Amino acid sequence: MLAIQRNLTNSFYALLSLPSTAMGFALSVQISALSWILSTKYQLKIEEVGLVWAAGPIAGIFGQVIIGLISDNVWFWNGRRRPFILIGGVLAGLMLLALPNIDVISGAMGSGAILGVAITVALTLDLAINVSFNPTRSIIADVTPEGDKRTKGYTWMQTISGAFGVGAYAIGAIWDNYVLIYFGALLVFLLSFIPPFFIQEPRHLGQTASDAQASAKAPSGSNSLWDILKAIQPLWGFLIYAIYGMTGRLTGWAVPGYIVEALCLALTIGLIVQALLRKETGAGAAPLAGFKKVLAAHAFTWVGIQSMFVYMFAYVQDKLPQLGDNDMGRVVSISFLILNAVGALLPAFLLEPLTRRIGRVNTHMACIAIMALGYAGIWVMGTSPAAIYVLMGILGIGWAATVSLPFAIMSQKVDQARMGLYMGLFNLSVVLPQLVASLGVGQAVGQAPNKSLLFIICAVTLGVSALSWFFVQEPENHEQMAAPAGGGGH
């Protein structure tokens, strides 16, 4: 074991963040370039762009849960998470290279079906990202103690990853998205392939959560499909709609009216309210109650955020019709650059110290509420590039929290020995809402004459999420966790 790992120095936290940074950079390239290249180079309609984006969450549903479950119980190449990080990183780099060559691939296959090839490339890219994303996040929990040291691990993860994400959007804004794609392919390969060899993973994972929270955890070994479905009960409405929506898109079949949508919404509200009102700890606490609350609160965050990522280009086209394709892409790239710049600066330098004062949950809830206000601001005032840029900076506060704090909160509400599985299940609170955004929100925004509807939806869903976090219990030991021998690295 390297001395920096034994002593948990800042340099080790930086090294530990690089594999996740690789996947985050691949995701930044996807966010910045995928919708743009599909709509401008390949002339896909907004609904078709949404369908391509829907391929990614499908990959996440299977990729993160299955890989998380497998990585909890295997050991090869001197690691539990390492093999999947290496495989996913190589595959992600190759799929980035395929993005600007979808037409070439389609032609080589003797097919003119650009949409089908685009879905295949997007699905493989997201599968690769998801194969690696779960292990890159789980490994942080594996090698850090619960409490403030683990929070530091996840906030540093976002600071390092966010800084590279800023670089991604800067490349797209200063040069163009093609330069970004080819540079990203190389960077993703290097950051995912080299650092894992310098991180020593524990051979055995133990249950280290506090006794007060242990009663709320699932029994060891409960990996059946029914147990997994019970663990994600607050997400059942999202899951049912995702299956229905994808089936309808692929077959053209749909129930007349919006009956299914209404039923799924009612089911989602009912199950989420039920989860939020349950007792987490002590006598009468329901199994995994704390974990389910985190799922419920986090899900609505991603309906809004994913909607922005996928359909921001449509909003800019609608509000700034004087812009050409390249200028429109540049405005979107600068917007996401600003979002990620704020998201990179805040976690380690502001949010992590703030969590020690008011707790992780309270910090996260406040950031999500601010993000909701930022979305409302774009709805009201986002009619010029300058206004959009300023408001994207406000949104960055919520983005900084979203991609760092929930991992630390969730990791202390589940069995440490099954972190990969629960990290994968936690990811369903991201990918299932992403499917809702790609399918349901895409249809609504595509049909709306005024694309401001996009940010109305974003503001409402983030407001609901902020309210939901109010019901999540702060881990009782967030201020008093012991560091391993050698101390920390502040």
N, C-alpha and C positions, 0 to 999 in steps of 0.2 A: 504494500500500500504506500502510495506517495505521501510524503510528510504533509503536503497541503491538504490532502483528504483527511488524514488522521487529525489534523488540527482545525479542520473546517475553515480554512482561510478564505479570504475574498477571491484569491486566484483560483481556488478549487470551485467556488460557486460559479465563477465565470466559465471554467472548463466544463462543469456539469451542465451549463446552459447551452453549450454549442450544438449538441444533437437536436434539441428542441428548436434552436435557432434555425437550423437547416430546414426543418419542416415548416417553420413559420415563414421563412423566406420563400419556400415553394408556394405556400398558400398566398403570400403577398403578390407573387408573380401572377398567380391564378386570378386573384381578385382584381388586380390592376389591368390585366391583359385579356382574360378569357372573354368577358362580355363584349369588350371593344373589338377584338379580332373576329368574333362570330358575327357581329352586327355589321361591321364595315367590310372586311375582306370576303366573308362568306355569305353576307346578305341574309342572315337568318332573322326571322321576326322575333318580337319580344317574347311571345309565348314559347317559341322554339328555344330561345336562349335560356328561359326558365327551365325547360325540360332538360337541357344539357346540364345545367347546374344541379338539377335534382339527382343526377347520377352520383354526385359526390356524397351526399348524405346517405344514399343507399350503401355505398362502399363503407361509410362510417358505421352504419348499423351492424354490419357483419364483421368488418375488419377489426374495429377496436374491441368489441366484446370477445370475439373468438381469439384474437391475438393476446388480449389481456388474460383470458382464462388459461391459454396455453403457456404463456410466459411465466405465470405463477408456479407452474409445475414441471418446468423443464430446466435443463442445465447443459449447455454445450457451447463450444468456443469460449470456454471460461466465463460464461455469463448467462444470465436469465433474460435480460432485456437486450443485451448487446447484439445477438444474431439478428433480431428483427429490425433493429436500428440500421444495421449494415445493409440488409436486403432491401428495406424500404427506401433507403437513401439512394442506392444505385438505380432502382426502378423509377423513383421520382425524377431524377436527373434525366433519364431517357425520355420520359413522357413530356417533360418540359421542351425537350428538343423536337418532339412530335407536334406541339401546338401550332407553330407557324407553317407546318408542312402537312396539314390535314388533307388539303386538296391533292398533294403529291401522293400521299398514302392511298387516298381514295382512287386515284387514277391507276396506281400500280396494282390495286386489287381488281381493276376492271369494273369499278362501281362508281356511279355518279351520286351516290347517296351521301352527301356531305354530312347531313344531320346524324346518320347512323355512325359514321366514323368519328365525328366530333363527340358523340356520347361515349363511344368506346374509349377514346383517348382520355376524356375527362374522368370517366369511371376508373380507368387504370391509374391515372395520376392521383386521384383522391384515395384509391385503395392503397397506393404506395405511401401516401402521406399518413393515412390512418394506421397502416401497419407499423409505422415508426412513431407516430405521435403518442400512442398509448405508452409504449416502453420509455420514450424520452421523458414523459411526465412521471411515470411510475418509478423510474430509477431515482428520481429526486427524493421521493418518499422512502425508498429502500435504503438510502445512504445518509439520511439526516434524521435526527430525533424529532419526535412530535413537539409542537409548540413553536416558539419564536424562531428557532433555527430552521424549521421546515418552512415557515412563512417566508423567511429570508431566502430560502432556496427557490421558491416559486416567484417571489418578487424580482430576484436577480434574473431568473429565467426570462421574465417578461422585459426587463430593462435591456438585457443583451439582445434578445430576440427582436424587441421593438426597435432598437437602434439599427439593426440590420434591415428591418422592415422599412424604416425611414429611408435608408439607402436605396432600397428597391424602388420606392415611389419617386425618389429623386432621379434615379436613372431614367425612369419612364418619362418624367417631366422634362429633364434637361436634354436627353437624346430622344429615344422613342421606345416603344414597348418591345420591338424586335431585339434591340440591344439588351434590354432587361431580361428577356427570355433566355438568350444564349449565355449571358453572364450568370443568370440564376442557375442554369443547369450545372455549370462548373462548380459554383459555390456550394450548392446543395450536396453534391457528391463529396467535396472535401470536408465539410463540416459534419457530415453524418458518418464518414468512413474512418477518420483519424481519431477524434477525441475518445470514442468508446474504449479504445485500447489502453487509455491512461486512467480509467475509472475502475476501481476494484469493487465488484458487487459482492454482497454477503451471500454465502452459500445457502444459508437457511434464513427464511423470513419468520419473525416471531410476532406474536400479538402484543403490542406495547401500549395500547390505548388505556386510558384511565378506567378504574373500576366503575366509576359512576356512569360511564358511557358504554361499558362492555355489555350491559344488560340489554342495550338497544340494538345489538348486532345480531346478524343471522347466525344460526348454528353452523359450525364448521363443516364444510363438505357439501352444503346444500347448493348444488350446481345444476339441478334439473331445470328443464324449460319452465315448469310451473313456478319454481322458486324464483327464477330470474324474472318472470312476468310479474310475480307479486312484488318483487323489489322495485319495479318501475311502474307501479300502479298509477301514480299521478300522470303518467304519460300515455295512458291507454287511448285517450281521445285523439292525441296526435298520431299515435300508431295506426289507429283505424282509418283516420283520414288519409294518412300517407299511402296506405295500401289501396284505398278507394281511388285517390287522386291519380296515382301512377297507373292503376288498371285502366281508368278512364282515358288518360292521355295516350296510352299505348294501343287501346282497342277502339276508342271512340265511343264507348258505352258510358252513359251517365244517367243517374236518377233525375227525372224532371224536377225543375225548381231547385231549391237549395235545402232540401229536406235532410240529406246526409250531413251537409255542412252544419246545419242547425243542431242536429243530434250530437255530432262530435263536439261542437262548442259547449253544449249543455253538459255532456259527459265530462269534458275537460274541466269546466268550472266546478262541477260537483266533486270530482276526485281531488282536485287541487285544494279546494276549501277543506275537505275532509283531512287531507294530509297535513295542512298547515295548523289545524286545530288539535292534532294529536299530541299527547305528552311524550317528550323525548326520553327523559331519564326518571329513575326512581320507581316506586311501586306502581304497577299498572301501565308502565311504558310499553308501547307497541314495538315489535321487532323492526329495526331499521327505520324508526320514526324520524330520526334526525336526518338520515340519508334521503328519505323521501321528501322531506321539507326542502332540502337543498335542490333536488330535482324540480320540484314544483316552482320554486322561486326563480331558478335559473332558466327554465324553459322559455318564459315569456320574453326574457332578455334577448334570446336569440331569434325570435320571430322578427323583432324590430331590427336587430343588427344585420341579419342575413338579408332582409328586404332591402336595406340600404346598400349593402355590398353588390347585390345582383342588379338592382334597378336604378342605381344612382345615375347611370349613363342616360336612361330614359328621362329622368327628371331634368338633367342638364340640357338635353336636346329640346325638351318642351319649353323650358324657361329662358334658354339662350339660343334661339334658333339661328342667330347670325353666325354661329361658330361652325367651322368645317369639321370634318371627321377627326383630323389630327389635333385641332385646337380643343375640341370636345374631350378627346382622350387625355389631353394635357391638363385640363381643368379637373377631371376626375382623378388623375394621378396626383396632382398637387393637393387635392382635398384629402386623399388617403394618406399622403405624405404628412400633412399636418396632424391628422388623426393619430398616426403612428408615432410622430415625434413627441406629442404629449403623452401618448401611451408608453413610450420608452423612458421618458424622464421621471414620471411620477412613482412607479412602483417601489423601486429601491430607495429613492431619495425622499419621498413624502409619504406614500401609503404604508410602507413597512414601519417607519417610526410612529405613524398615526395609529396603527393597529395596536401598538403597545400601550397607547393611552386610552383609546375608547373601544378597542376590540376589533376583530376582523369583520364581524357581521355588521356592526354599526358603520364602520368605514365603507364597506361595500354598498350598503343600503343608501348611504348619502351620495356616493358616486353615481349610482344608477338613477337616483332621483334627479341629479344634475343633468345626466344624459337625456332624460325624458324632457326636461326643459329645453335643452339644446335642439332636440328634434322639433319641438313646438316652435322654436325660433326660426328654423329653416322653413317650416310651413308658412309662417307669417312673413318673413323677411328675406328668404333665400332667393332673390331674383337677380343677383349679380355675382360675379366670381369673388369679389372682395367680401361680400356678406357671407357667402358660402364658406370661404376660408376661415373667417372669424368663428363662425358657429361650429365648424368642424373641430376647431381647437377646444371648444367647450365639450363636444362629444368625446374628445380624447380622454377626458377625466373618467367617464364611465368605461371606456374601452380599456384603459389602464387597469381598472379594477377587475373587469370581466375576465381578462386573460391571465390573472394572477391569483387573486384572493379566493375564488370559489374552490380551487384545487386544494389550498391549504385548509379551508373550512371542511370540505368533504372528507379529506384524508383522516381527520380525527373523529369521524363518525362511523367508521367501518373497521373491519378486521384487518390489521396490518399484513397478515400472512396471505390475504386475498386481494391485495391492492390492485393488481392488474385487472382482475375481474371487475371490481367496483369502479376503477378508472374507466373501463370500457362501458359499463352501465351508465356512469355519470355522463359519458359522451353522448348517450342517447338524448339527454336533455338539451344537447346542441343540435344533433343531426335530424331528429324528428321535427323540431320547430323549423329547421332549415328547409325541410321538405314542404312544410306548410307554406313557408315564404315563397319557395320556388314554384309551387303549384297554385295554391289558393290566392296568395297575394299577387303573384304574377298575372293571374287571370283578371283580378280586380283592377290592377294598375294598367294593364294592357287595354282594357275596355273603357277606362275613365278618360274623359276628354281633358281633364286637368290632372296632371301627374303629381300635384301637391297632395293627393290622396295618400301617396307613399309615406310622407312624413307625418300625416295624421295617424296612420297605422303604427308607425314607429313610436310616436309620442305616447299613444295609448298603451301599447304593449310594454314599454319600458316603465310607465307609471304603475301598471299592474305588478310588474316585477319588483319595483321598489317597495310597494306595499306588502308584497309577499315575504320579502326578506325580514320584515318586522317580526314575523312569527318564528324565525329560525333562532334557536338558542345558541348563545355564544359558548364555545368550548370553555369549560371551567378552568382549564389549566393553561390558558394561552399566555399567561405571564410568568409561570413558574416551572418551566420545563428545564431539566438539567441538560447541559451540553456534555458531549463525550470528553474523555481525557484530552487535555491539550488546549481546551478553551475554544472560543469562537474567533472570528476574523473580522470584527467590525473595523 
